[in-house]
Amino acid sequence: MTYHDHQKITKLTRMKLLCLVRTALLWLAIILSSYALGQQKPPFPKGTKRILFLGNSITYAGSYMADIESFIIAHYPKQHYEFIPAGLSGETVSGLSEPNPASEKFIRPDLHNRLTRVLAQTKPDVVFACYGMNDGIYLPFDETRFKAFREGMKWLHRELEKAGAKRIIFLTPPVHDDKKLGTQGYNLVLDRYADWLLAQRDSLKWEVADLHFPMKNYLEDKRKSDPGFKLANDGIHPTELGHWLMARSVLAYLGQQVGDAPDVQAALTVHPRGEEILCLVTQRKDIMKDAWLSATDPNRPARHQGLPMDKARQVYDNIERRIYSVISNKAPQRIRIVCVGNSITEGVGLKYRHAESYPAQLQRLLGYDYEVINAGMNGKTVMKTKDNSYMATVRYQEALKSNPDIVTIKLGTNDSRLVYRASIADSFITDYKTLIRSFRDLPSHPRIILLMPVASYLTDTTRQPDAVITKQIIPRIRQIAFDEKLEMIDLHSITLNRDSVFFDQLHPSAQGQTIIANRLYEAITSKAIRDFDIFPKLNVPYKVTSFYGYDCAEFTVENRTAKVVKPRIVAEGRPWVWRARFWGHEPQTDIALLDRGYHIVYLDVAELYGNEEAVRLWNTYYSLLTTAGLAPKAVLECMSRGGLYSYNRAARNPDKVVCVYADAPVLDVRSWPGGKGKSKGSLGDWEKFKKDYGYTTEEETLSFKNNPLDQVATLVNGRFPMLHVVGDADDIVPVDENTALFEQKIKALGGTITVIHKPGIGHHPHSLVNPEPIVDFILKAVKASR
C-alpha cells in the first residue's frame, strides 16, 4: 500500500456517507439531464468524425475549443468526435504583416502557406475558423487591408469546400480591448470585419457564429459597474472567462442549451465528473496542438515544436480511454498532483515543453488515473522578492485552488542569484515555510514533497552557481524539512556529473527531465508501511537531532553511541542500512536511501576492528533493532577500516545480510594498518589492533586469520551480493592487496561481486559524487531478497 493509498482510504472512511448521498444525487441529475437532452440532435452532421479548428494565437491557446469539446463529450457521450487544434500564433488569413516590423525575422505566418498540408493530413468533416484579430495589423481601418481579409476568407471557404468539409463555420474575431480606448480603439476595425462576416450569412449563405458582439456587449456591460474589468489582460488574448464566452456563443450557435452559464464548470454539471473531463481534454489538446503543427507546418516557429505524431497518438488514445472510463463512471477518482517550481519545472527551453517537462513525463508514467498539473513558472523565487516571488503569481493561486492531493515543490535555484543572495539568511526559511503551510492548510491536506534543486553547471557567479545552491540553499531546505517533518527527494546528487543532460548548464534537457520524472514516479508509487515509528519501539531514552533533514535518535548501547535515522515514509519491508564506521562521511548514499524509505543505523565500536567484543555489541544492537521492527536482514555499508567490521559481522551472521556495499575497504590487516606491503600503514592503529586481539608479538599478529580475505568461502555461502567502490590510485589501502584479491577469490567460488573503479582517485574521496549506481545496487539486492 502506498502512502497515498492510506491517506485516500482514511478520507473515504471519514466521508463515506456523505459521498454515497452526493453520488446518488449526482447520478439522479445525470438521468434527468440525459432525458431532457435526449430531445436534442447531435451538434454535427451524421458521419462527422474529425473537427478542425483553424485560427491564430487565441485558437492556439485553445481553451474555448477545450470548453466546447468537453461540453459535447459530457452531453453526447456516444458521439465520438476528434477535435483537431490547428491554431498558429500570429497567423493571418489576409497574408498581411506589420509594415517595417521592428525585426525583419518577424513576418506573420500566412494560412495560405500551410492550409493544403493541414487539410491533407487532417481530412476534416467540420471546420471552425477564427481570423481577423491579426488581419487588421492593429492599425486604424484601411480599405486595402479590409479587402485582403475579405479575399482571404473567401479563398479559405473555397478551399474547405474543395477538401470536402461537410460543414464550415466561421467565427467572428473576439473583442479587442485597448488599454486607453477600450472598445473604441482597434476594436472598431474588428467591428467592421465582424459585420462583414455576419453579412455573408445571407449574401453567400455561409455559416457564421458571432463571438465578437456578444463579447463586446458583455465587456461594456461589466465596465459599467467595474471600470477595471477585463476579458483580455493584454487586450488581445482572452482570459479563461473570455474563452468561455467564445465557447458559449459557439455552443449556442450549434443549438445547445447552454443559456447564461457563467463558466464552463457550470455547463458541465450534467456529469458529476465534468471538471475532470475538462482537465483531460485540456491535457490532450495541449499535446496535440503542437504535434499537429509539427506534422503540418515545417516552417513552424520553434516554440511550437511538438511530439512526433505517432507518439502524440499514443497520448491521445490513453487520454481517450480515460475520458470514456470517466463518462461511464468506471474510472477511479484521480489523484491530483501539483508540481510547484521555476523554469525547470515549467520546461523552459525544451523542444516539446508540453510533452518533455518532468510534470508531463510524470503524467505519462503515472497514467491518467492521476492528474499532474505543471505549476512551474519561469524565474520565480521562494523568497518574497519584489519582482520574482512565486507566491505573487497567478499560477500559485491556481495551484492552491486546485486543492491537490500531492504537492512537489522544486524552488530555490533562483534564490541563489546574486541579486537575492544577501536575503537568504533572513528570509529563505521563513518564506519557504509560509509557502508550505499555505498548501498544508488546504482542505485536501496534501502530501508535500520537497525537491532539492538540480545541479548547476554555470560559471557565472552572479547567476545560480552550484556552490551557493549546495552551501546556502540545500541545507536550509533540509532544515525546513526537519522542522516541518516533510518528505524530501535529492535531485541534486542524481544530476551531478551529468552536465551533458543540461542544454545551457542550468536547465535539464528532455533526458534530464526524464531523470527527475522517473525519480518522482518512484517516490509516488512506492509501497509504504503506514504508522511505523521506530523511536518509541526502541524502549531507550534518546534525543532527536537532524541528519540532513531527517530525524536521528541518539542514545547509548552499553555505553556506546548509537544512532537511528528514520525516513518520513517507511518502505515496504522496513529495510535498513547498517553504517559500520565514519558516521555521516560522504552521506549521499544514505540520504538517497532515506529518501526512499530506508532507516540508517550506527553503533560506534571504534576501534575494535571487528573483534569478538565488536561482534557481541553488534549482535546486541541487532536484536534491539529487529525487535523494534526493522527487517531481519540488513544492508551493510562500510568505508575503509569499516570493511573489517562489516565483513566480520557478515561472516558470523550470513543469514542476516541483504548485501554489502564496501568503499575502499580494508580486507587484510597486514596491508593496513600493518603496512607490510605497498601501504605505509599506520603504526598507532597497528598497535591498537594488536591490543584488541590480544597479540603481544609481531609474529603472532602476522598470522592473523580473521581477515575478510580469509573468510571468502563463508561469505560466498551467504549468497548475498557485494559492491566495492575503489580508487585505483589508493596508496593507503591498495586495491591489489585488498579488493582485487578479494574479487578474484569471490568469483572463483561462484560468489557475486561488482567493483566500480575510479581511475586516478586515491583513498579519498569515498563513495561517488552521484550515488545512483550504489543506490541501484542496494535497491535491487533488497528487492531480490524478499
C-alpha positions in Angstrom: 0.0 0.0 0.0 1.4 3.4 -0.9 1.4 6.3 1.5 -1.2 8.0 -0.6 -3.4 4.9 -0.7 -3.6 5.0 3.1 -4.3 8.7 3.0 -7.0 8.2 0.5 -8.7 5.4 2.4 -8.7 7.5 5.5 -10.5 10.3 3.7 -13.0 7.9 2.2 -13.8 6.3 5.5 -14.3 9.7 7.1 -16.7 10.9 4.4 -18.3 7.6 3.3 -21.9 8.5 4.0 -21.6 12.0 2.5 -20.1 10.6 -0.7 -22.8 8.0 -1.1 -25.5 10.6 -0.8 -23.7 13.0 -3.1 -23.1 10.3 -5.7 -26.8 9.2 -5.7 -27.9 12.8 -6.2 -25.4 13.4 -9.0 -26.4 10.3 -10.9 -30.0 11.3 -10.5 -29.1 14.6 -12.1 -27.4 12.7 -14.9 -30.5 10.6 -15.6 -32.8 13.6 -15.6 -30.5 15.7 -17.7 -30.0 12.9 -20.2 -33.7 12.5 -20.6 -34.0 16.2 -21.2 -31.1 16.3 -23.6 -32.4 13.2 -25.4 -34.7 15.5 -27.4 -31.7 17.4 -28.8 -30.0 16.4 -32.0 -26.2 15.9 -32.0 -24.4 19.2 -33.0 -22.8 17.9 -36.1 -24.0 16.0 -39.2 -24.2 12.2 -39.2 -20.9 10.6 -40.0 -18.8 13.5 -38.6 -15.6 12.2 -37.2 -12.9 15.0 -37.4 -13.5 18.6 -36.4 -10.7 21.1 -37.3 -10.1 24.4 -35.6 -8.1 27.0 -37.5 -7.1 30.3 -36.2 -4.3 32.5 -34.6 -2.8 32.5 -31.1 -6.3 32.6 -29.5 -7.1 29.3 -31.1 -3.6 28.0 -30.4 -4.3 28.7 -26.7 -7.4 26.7 -27.3 -9.3 27.0 -24.1 -12.6 27.8 -25.9 -12.0 24.7 -28.0 -11.5 22.5 -24.9 -14.6 24.0 -23.4 -16.7 23.1 -26.5 -15.3 19.6 -26.7 -15.8 18.9 -23.0 -19.4 20.1 -23.2 -20.1 17.9 -26.2 -18.5 14.8 -24.6 -20.5 15.3 -21.4 -23.8 15.8 -23.2 -23.3 13.4 -26.1 -21.0 10.5 -24.8 -22.0 8.2 -27.6 -20.8 10.7 -30.2 -17.0 10.2 -30.6 -15.6 13.2 -32.4 -11.9 14.1 -32.8 -11.2 17.7 -32.2 -8.1 18.9 -34.1 -6.4 22.0 -32.8 -4.5 23.8 -35.6 -4.3 27.4 -34.5 -1.0 29.1 -35.2 0.2 32.1 -33.1 0.4 35.4 -35.2 -1.3 33.9 -38.2 -3.5 35.8 -40.7 -5.8 34.8 -43.5 -5.1 38.0 -45.4 -1.3 37.3 -45.8 -0.5 40.7 -44.3 2.1 41.6 -41.8 3.2 44.8 -40.0 4.9 47.4 -42.3 8.6 47.8 -41.4 8.5 45.4 -38.5 10.9 46.0 -35.7 12.7 42.8 -36.6 12.8 41.5 -40.1 12.6 38.0 -38.7 9.0 38.7 -37.6 6.8 38.2 -40.5 3.3 37.0 -39.6 2.5 33.4 -40.6 0.1 33.2 -43.6 -2.5 30.5 -43.7 -2.1 30.3 -47.5 1.3 28.7 -46.8 0.1 25.7 -44.8 -3.6 25.1 -45.5 -3.1 22.5 -48.2 -0.9 20.4 -45.8 -3.3 20.8 -42.9 -6.3 19.7 -44.9 -4.4 16.8 -46.5 -3.4 15.4 -43.1 -6.4 16.2 -41.0 -9.1 15.4 -43.6 -11.8 17.3 -41.6 -15.5 16.8 -41.7 -16.3 20.1 -39.9 -14.1 23.2 -39.8 -14.2 26.2 -37.5 -12.1 29.2 -38.5 -11.5 32.2 -36.4 -9.5 35.0 -38.1 -9.5 38.8 -38.1 -7.7 39.8 -34.9 -4.3 39.9 -36.6 -5.6 40.8 -40.1 -6.1 44.5 -39.3 -2.5 44.6 -38.2 -3.5 46.6 -35.1 -3.8 49.8 -37.2 -6.7 52.1 -38.0 -9.2 50.9 -40.5 -7.8 50.6 -44.1 -9.8 49.5 -47.1 -6.8 47.7 -48.7 -6.3 45.6 -45.6 -10.0 45.0 -45.3 -10.1 43.8 -48.9 -7.2 41.4 -48.2 -9.2 40.0 -45.2 -12.3 39.5 -47.3 -10.5 37.8 -50.1 -8.7 35.6 -47.7 -11.9 34.4 -46.1 -13.5 33.7 -49.5 -10.4 31.8 -50.5 -10.5 29.8 -47.3 -14.1 28.9 -47.8 -13.5 27.7 -51.3 -10.5 25.6 -50.3 -12.5 24.0 -47.4 -15.3 23.1 -49.8 -12.9 21.6 -52.3 -11.5 19.5 -49.4 -14.9 18.0 -48.8 -15.8 19.6 -45.4 -19.4 18.8 -44.6 -19.8 21.9 -42.5 -17.8 25.2 -42.5 -18.3 27.6 -39.6 -16.6 30.9 -39.5 -16.2 32.7 -36.1 -16.1 36.4 -35.9 -13.0 37.7 -34.1 -13.1 38.2 -30.3 -13.3 41.6 -28.9 -10.2 43.8 -28.7 -9.8 45.9 -25.5 -7.4 48.8 -26.0 -5.5 49.9 -22.8 -6.7 53.5 -23.2 -9.5 53.5 -25.7 -11.2 50.2 -24.6 -13.6 49.0 -27.3 -13.4 52.3 -29.2 -9.8 51.7 -30.4 -8.7 48.9 -32.7 -11.9 47.1 -31.8 -13.7 49.4 -34.2 -11.8 47.7 -37.0 -12.9 44.3 -35.8 -16.5 45.6 -35.7 -16.2 46.1 -39.4 -14.7 42.7 -40.0 -17.3 41.0 -37.9 -20.2 42.9 -39.6 -18.9 41.8 -43.0 -18.7 38.1 -41.9 -22.1 38.2 -40.4 -23.5 39.7 -43.7 -22.2 36.6 -45.6 -24.8 34.5 -43.9 -27.3 36.0 -46.3 -25.2 37.0 -49.3 -23.1 33.8 -49.6 -25.1 31.5 -47.3 -22.1 31.0 -45.1 -22.4 29.7 -41.6 -21.0 32.3 -39.2 -21.1 32.2 -35.4 -20.8 35.5 -33.8 -18.3 35.8 -30.9 -17.4 39.4 -31.4 -20.5 41.3 -30.4 -21.6 39.1 -27.5 -18.1 39.5 -26.0 -18.2 43.3 -26.7 -21.6 43.7 -25.1 -20.5 41.6 -22.1 -17.4 43.6 -21.6 -19.1 47.0 -21.9 -21.9 45.9 -19.5 -19.4 44.8 -16.9 -17.4 48.0 -17.2 -20.5 50.0 -16.1 -20.1 48.6 -12.5 -16.4 47.7 -12.6 -14.3 50.1 -14.7 -11.2 47.8 -14.3 -12.9 44.7 -15.6 -11.0 42.8 -18.4 -11.7 39.9 -20.7 -8.2 40.1 -22.0 -5.3 41.2 -19.8 -3.3 42.3 -22.8 -6.3 43.5 -24.8 -6.0 40.6 -27.2 -5.8 37.2 -25.7 -8.9 36.3 -23.7 -8.9 35.1 -20.1 -10.5 31.8 -19.2 -13.8 33.7 -18.9 -13.2 35.2 -22.3 -12.6 31.8 -23.8 -15.8 30.5 -22.1 -17.8 33.4 -23.7 -16.4 32.3 -27.0 -17.3 28.7 -26.4 -20.8 29.6 -25.1 -21.5 31.5 -28.3 -20.4 28.6 -30.5 -22.4 26.1 -28.5 -25.5 28.3 -28.7 -25.0 28.6 -32.5 -24.9 24.8 -32.6 -28.2 24.7 -30.9 -27.1 23.6 -27.5 -28.9 24.6 -24.3 -26.1 26.5 -22.6 -28.1 29.6 -21.5 -26.1 32.1 -19.5 -23.9 29.5 -17.7 -21.2 31.7 -16.0 -18.4 29.3 -16.7 -17.6 26.0 -18.3 -17.8 24.2 -14.9 -21.4 25.2 -14.5 -22.1 24.0 -18.0 -20.6 20.6 -17.2 -22.6 19.8 -14.1 -24.6 17.4 -16.3 -21.9 15.0 -15.3 -20.6 14.6 -11.7 -17.1 14.5 -13.0 -17.4 17.2 -15.7 -14.4 19.1 -14.4 -12.2 16.0 -14.7 -13.4 15.6 -18.3 -12.4 19.2 -19.0 -9.0 18.7 -17.5 -8.3 15.6 -19.6 -9.5 17.3 -22.7 -7.2 20.3 -22.0 -4.2 18.0 -21.4 -4.8 16.2 -24.7 -5.3 19.5 -26.5 -2.0 20.8 -25.2 -0.2 17.8 -26.6 -2.0 17.5 -29.9 -1.9 21.2 -30.9 1.9 21.2 -31.2 2.0 17.7 -32.6 -0.3 18.8 -35.4 1.7 22.0 -36.1 4.9 19.9 -36.3 3.2 17.5 -38.7 1.7 20.1 -41.0 4.0 23.1 -40.9 7.7 22.5 -41.5 8.3 26.3 -41.2 6.6 26.5 -37.8 8.1 28.7 -35.1 10.5 26.9 -32.8 8.2 27.5 -29.8 5.5 25.3 -31.4 7.7 22.1 -31.7 5.6 19.1 -30.9 5.8 15.4 -30.4 6.1 13.2 -33.5 2.6 12.2 -34.4 2.9 8.5 -33.6 3.9 9.3 -30.0 1.2 12.0 -29.8 -1.3 9.5 -30.9 -0.4 7.2 -28.1 -1.0 10.0 -25.6 -4.3 10.8 -27.4 -5.5 7.2 -27.2 -4.5 6.9 -23.5 -6.5 10.0 -22.6 -9.4 9.0 -24.7 -9.7 5.7 -22.8 -9.6 7.6 -19.5 -12.3 10.1 -20.6 -14.8 7.4 -21.6 -14.0 5.4 -18.5 -14.9 8.6 -16.5 -18.0 9.1 -18.6 -19.2 5.5 -17.7 -18.1 6.0 -14.1 -15.7 3.1 -14.2 -12.6 5.2 -13.6 -11.3 5.7 -10.1 -11.1 9.3 -8.8 -8.0 10.9 -10.0 -5.1 11.7 -7.6 -4.2 15.4 -8.3 -0.5 16.3 -8.2 0.7 19.9 -8.4 4.3 20.4 -9.4 5.3 23.8 -8.0 8.6 25.2 -9.4 10.5 27.5 -11.6 11.6 27.4 -15.2 13.0 23.9 -14.8 9.5 22.7 -13.8 7.8 24.8 -16.4 10.0 23.3 -19.1 11.5 26.5 -20.5 13.8 25.8 -23.4 12.6 22.3 -24.1 11.7 21.5 -27.7 8.4 19.8 -26.7 7.6 21.5 -23.5 4.1 20.1 -23.1 5.5 16.6 -23.5 9.1 16.7 -22.2 8.8 18.7 -18.9 9.1 16.4 -15.9 5.4 17.0 -14.9 4.4 15.9 -18.4 6.6 12.9 -18.4 5.4 12.1 -14.8 1.8 12.2 -16.1 2.6 9.6 -18.8 4.4 7.4 -16.3 1.6 7.5 -13.8 -1.2 7.2 -16.3 -4.4 9.2 -16.3 -5.7 7.9 -13.0 -3.5 10.8 -11.9 -3.8 14.4 -12.9 -0.4 16.1 -12.9 -0.5 19.9 -13.0 2.5 21.8 -14.1 2.6 24.9 -11.8 6.1 25.9 -12.7 6.9 29.5 -13.6 10.0 30.9 -15.1 12.4 32.9 -12.9 10.5 32.6 -9.7 11.9 32.5 -6.1 10.9 31.1 -2.8 11.6 34.4 -1.1 9.1 37.2 -1.4 11.2 39.2 -3.7 9.8 42.4 -5.2 10.0 41.2 -8.7 10.0 37.4 -8.9 8.2 35.8 -5.9 6.4 32.6 -6.7 3.8 33.4 -4.1 2.9 36.6 -6.0 1.9 34.8 -9.2 -1.5 33.7 -10.6 -0.1 30.2 -11.1 0.4 29.9 -7.3 -3.2 30.9 -6.7 -4.3 28.4 -9.3 -2.2 25.7 -7.6 -3.9 26.4 -4.3 -7.3 26.5 -5.9 -6.8 23.0 -7.4 -6.9 21.5 -3.9 -4.3 18.9 -4.7 -3.6 15.5 -3.1 0.2 15.7 -3.6 2.4 18.8 -3.9 6.0 18.7 -5.0 8.0 21.9 -4.5 11.1 22.5 -6.6 12.2 26.0 -5.8 15.4 27.6 -4.5 17.6 27.7 -7.6 16.7 31.3 -8.5 17.1 32.4 -4.8 20.8 31.7 -5.3 21.2 34.6 -7.8 23.5 37.4 -6.7 20.7 39.9 -6.6 18.8 37.9 -4.0 21.7 36.2 -2.2 22.0 38.7 0.7 18.4 37.9 1.8 18.8 34.1 2.0 19.9 34.1 5.7 17.0 36.3 6.8 14.1 35.3 4.5 14.5 31.9 2.8 13.4 29.6 5.6 10.6 31.9 6.8 9.1 32.4 3.3 9.5 28.7 2.3 7.6 27.7 5.4 4.9 30.2 4.5 4.6 28.6 1.1 4.4 25.1 2.6 1.8 26.0 5.2 -0.4 27.6 2.5 -0.7 24.1 0.9 -0.7 22.2 4.2 -3.8 24.2 5.3 -5.9 23.3 2.3 -9.0 21.1 2.8 -7.2 18.3 1.0 -4.3 18.3 3.4 -1.9 17.2 0.7 1.2 15.1 0.9 4.1 17.6 0.4 7.4 16.6 -1.0 10.4 19.0 -1.1 12.7 18.6 -4.1 16.3 19.6 -3.7 17.4 21.9 -6.7 19.2 20.1 -9.5 22.9 20.7 -10.0 24.0 23.8 -11.8 27.0 23.9 -14.2 27.0 27.7 -14.6 30.4 29.5 -14.3 28.8 33.0 -14.0 28.8 33.6 -10.2 26.2 36.3 -10.5 23.6 33.8 -11.7 22.8 30.5 -10.0 26.2 28.9 -9.1 26.2 25.4 -7.7 28.4 26.4 -4.7 25.6 28.7 -3.4 23.0 26.1 -4.1 24.9 23.4 -2.1 26.1 25.6 0.7 23.2 28.0 1.3 20.0 26.7 -0.4 20.0 22.9 0.1 21.0 22.9 3.8 18.1 25.4 4.5 15.6 23.2 2.6 16.8 20.2 4.7 16.3 22.3 7.9 12.8 23.2 6.7 12.1 19.5 6.1 13.3 18.7 9.6 11.2 21.4 11.2 8.1 20.6 9.2 8.6 16.8 9.0 8.3 16.6 5.3 9.5 14.2 2.7 12.5 15.1 0.5 13.9 14.0 -2.8 17.5 14.8 -3.6 17.6 15.8 -7.2 21.0 17.5 -6.8 23.1 14.4 -6.3 21.4 12.4 -9.1 22.1 15.3 -11.6 25.8 15.7 -10.6 28.4 14.5 -13.1 25.7 14.8 -15.8 26.4 18.1 -17.4 25.6 16.5 -20.8 21.9 16.5 -19.9 21.8 20.3 -19.3 21.4 22.2 -22.5 22.5 25.5 -21.1 24.4 24.5 -17.9 21.2 25.3 -15.8 18.1 23.7 -17.4 17.8 20.0 -17.9 17.2 18.7 -21.4 14.4 16.2 -22.1 16.8 13.5 -21.0 17.5 15.4 -17.7 13.8 15.9 -17.2 13.3 12.1 -17.6 15.7 11.6 -14.7 13.5 13.8 -12.5 10.3 12.3 -13.7 11.5 8.7 -13.0 12.6 9.6 -9.5 9.2 11.3 -8.7 7.4 8.3 -10.2 9.4 6.0 -7.9 8.6 8.1 -4.8 4.9 8.5 -5.6 4.2 4.8 -6.4 6.5 3.1 -3.9 4.7 0.9 -1.4 5.0 2.1 2.2 4.4 0.9 5.7 1.9 3.2 7.5 2.1 4.2 11.1 5.5 2.8 11.8 7.7 4.9 14.1 10.8 3.0 15.4 11.8 5.6 18.0 9.3 4.7 20.8 9.8 1.0 20.0 13.5 1.2 20.9 12.5 1.5 24.6 15.5 3.6 25.5 15.9 7.3 26.3 17.0 9.2 23.2 17.4 12.7 21.9 16.5 13.8 18.4 18.8 15.7 16.1 18.7 16.4 12.4 20.6 14.2 10.0 20.4 16.1 6.7 16.8 17.0 7.4 15.8 13.6 8.8 15.1 12.8 12.5 18.0 11.0 14.1 17.6 9.3 17.5 20.8 9.3 19.6 21.2 7.0 22.6 23.7 4.5 24.1 24.0 0.8 24.0 26.4 -0.5 26.7 27.9 3.0 26.9 28.5 3.0 23.1 27.0 5.8 21.0 24.1 4.5 18.9 22.1 6.3 16.1 18.9 5.5 14.2 17.7 7.8 11.4 14.2 7.3 10.3 12.7 8.1 6.9 9.5 10.2 6.6 7.8 7.3 4.8 8.9 3.8 5.7 9.4 1.5 2.7 7.7 -1.8 2.4 9.6 -4.5 4.4 11.2 -1.9 6.7 14.6 -2.1 5.1 17.7 -0.6 6.7 21.3 0.2 6.2 23.9 -0.5 8.9 26.7 2.0 8.6 29.9 0.4 10.1 32.2 3.4 10.5 32.7 7.1 9.8 29.2 8.2 10.5 28.0 11.0 8.2 31.0 10.9 5.9 30.1 11.2 2.2 26.4 10.7 3.1 24.9 10.8 -0.4 24.0 7.1 -0.5 22.5 7.3 3.0 20.4 10.3 2.1 19.2 8.8 -1.2 18.1 5.7 0.7 16.4 7.7 3.4 14.5 9.5 0.6 13.3 6.0 -0.5 12.1 4.9 3.0 15.2 3.2 4.4 16.4 3.5 8.0 20.1 4.2 8.6 21.7 2.9 11.8 25.1 3.1 13.5 26.8 1.7 16.6 30.2 3.1 17.5 32.5 0.1 18.1 35.8 2.0 17.3 38.4 0.9 17.5 37.7 -2.8 17.9 38.5 -3.8 14.3 35.7 -6.4 14.2 36.9 -8.5 17.2 34.8 -10.7 19.4 33.7 -7.7 21.5 32.6 -5.8 18.4 30.6 -8.7 17.1 29.0 -9.2 20.5 28.0 -5.5 20.7 26.6 -5.6 17.2 24.6 -8.7 18.0 23.1 -6.9 20.9 22.3 -3.9 18.8 20.8 -6.1 16.0 18.4 -7.7 18.5 17.3 -4.3 19.7 16.7 -3.0 16.2 14.8 -6.1 14.8 12.7 -6.4 18.0 11.7 -2.8 17.3 10.5 -3.8 13.9 13.3 -3.5 11.3 13.8 -6.2 8.7 15.7 -9.4 9.8 18.3 -8.7 7.1 20.4 -5.5 6.8 22.3 -3.7 4.1 25.9 -3.5 5.4 27.7 -0.2 4.4 31.4 0.1 5.2 34.2 2.5 4.4 37.9 1.9 4.7 38.6 0.0 8.1 34.9 -0.4 8.3 35.4 -3.3 5.9 36.8 -5.3 8.8 33.7 -4.6 10.9 31.1 -5.4 8.3 32.6 -8.4 6.8 33.3 -10.0 10.2 29.7 -9.4 11.0 28.6 -10.9 7.7 30.8 -14.0 8.1 29.4 -14.6 11.6 25.8 -13.9 10.5 25.4 -14.5 6.7 21.7 -15.2 7.0 21.2 -11.6 8.4 22.7 -9.8 5.4 21.0 -8.5 2.3 24.1 -7.2 0.6 27.4 -5.4 1.3 28.5 -2.0 -0.1 32.2 -1.6 0.7 34.1 1.6 -0.1 37.9 1.4 -0.3 37.6 -1.4 2.3 40.4 -2.8 4.4 40.3 -6.6 3.8 43.8 -7.6 5.1 45.2 -6.0 8.2 48.7 -6.8 7.0 48.2 -4.2 4.2 46.6 -1.6 6.5 47.3 -0.8 9.3 50.2 -3.2 9.3 52.0 -1.6 6.3 53.6 -4.9 5.3 53.0 -4.3 1.6 52.7 -1.2 -0.6 50.8 0.8 2.1 52.8 2.7 4.6 50.2 1.6 7.1 49.5 3.3 10.5 51.7 2.4 13.4 49.3 3.7 16.0 46.4 1.8 14.6 48.5 -1.3 14.2 49.3 -1.2 18.0 45.6 -0.7 18.7 44.7 -3.7 16.5 47.2 -5.9 18.3 45.8 -4.9 21.7 42.2 -5.6 20.5 43.1 -9.1 19.5 45.4 -9.8 22.4 48.6 -10.1 20.4 51.9 -9.3 22.0 54.4 -10.1 19.2 54.7 -9.1 15.6 54.8 -12.7 14.5 51.5 -13.5 16.2 49.9 -10.6 14.5 51.1 -11.5 11.1 49.5 -14.9 11.5 46.0 -13.3 11.9 43.4 -15.4 10.1 40.3 -13.3 10.7 40.6 -11.0 7.7 37.7 -10.8 5.2 40.2 -12.3 2.7 40.4 -15.3 4.9 36.7 -15.8 5.2 35.7 -15.8 1.5 34.2 -19.2 1.5 31.9 -18.4 4.4 30.9 -15.1 2.7 30.1 -16.8 -0.6 27.9 -19.3 1.2 25.9 -16.4 2.5 24.7 -15.9 -1.2 24.5 -12.1 -0.8 25.8 -9.7 -3.5 28.7 -7.3 -2.8 29.6 -4.0 -4.3 33.0 -2.4 -3.9 33.9 1.2 -4.9 37.6 1.8 -5.1 40.1 4.5 -6.2 42.7 2.9 -8.4 45.4 5.2 -7.1 44.7 4.3 -3.5 48.1 4.1 -1.7 46.6 3.8 1.8 44.5 0.7 1.2 46.0 -0.5 -2.1 43.4 -2.2 -4.4 45.7 -5.0 -5.5 46.3 -6.0 -1.8 42.7 -5.8 -0.9 39.7 -5.6 -3.3 41.5 -7.2 -6.3 42.5 -10.3 -4.3 39.1 -10.5 -2.7 37.3 -10.2 -6.0 39.3 -13.0 -7.5 38.6 -15.3 -4.6 34.9 -14.5 -4.5 34.4 -15.1 -8.2 36.5 -18.3 -8.1 34.0 -19.7 -5.6 31.0 -18.5 -7.6 30.1 -15.5 -5.5 28.6 -12.3 -6.7 30.7 -9.1 -6.6 30.8 -5.9 -8.6 33.7 -3.5 -8.4 33.4 0.2 -9.5 36.9 1.6 -10.3 37.7 5.3 -10.0 40.7 6.0 -12.3 43.3 8.3 -10.8 41.5 8.6 -7.4 43.2 7.7 -4.2 41.7 6.6 -0.9 39.7 9.8 -0.7 37.1 10.9 -1.5 35.0 7.9 -0.7 31.8 7.0 -2.5 30.6 8.5 -5.8 29.5 12.1 -6.3 26.4 10.8 -7.9 25.4 7.7 -5.8 22.9 6.3 -8.3 24.9 3.1 -9.1 25.3 2.3 -5.4 21.7 3.0 -4.7 20.5 0.9 -7.7 22.6 -2.0 -6.5 21.1 -1.8 -3.0 17.6 -1.4 -4.2 17.9 -4.5 -6.5 19.5 -6.5 -3.7 16.7 -5.7 -1.3 14.1 -6.5 -3.8 15.7 -9.8 -4.7 16.0 -10.8 -1.1 12.3 -10.7 -0.4 
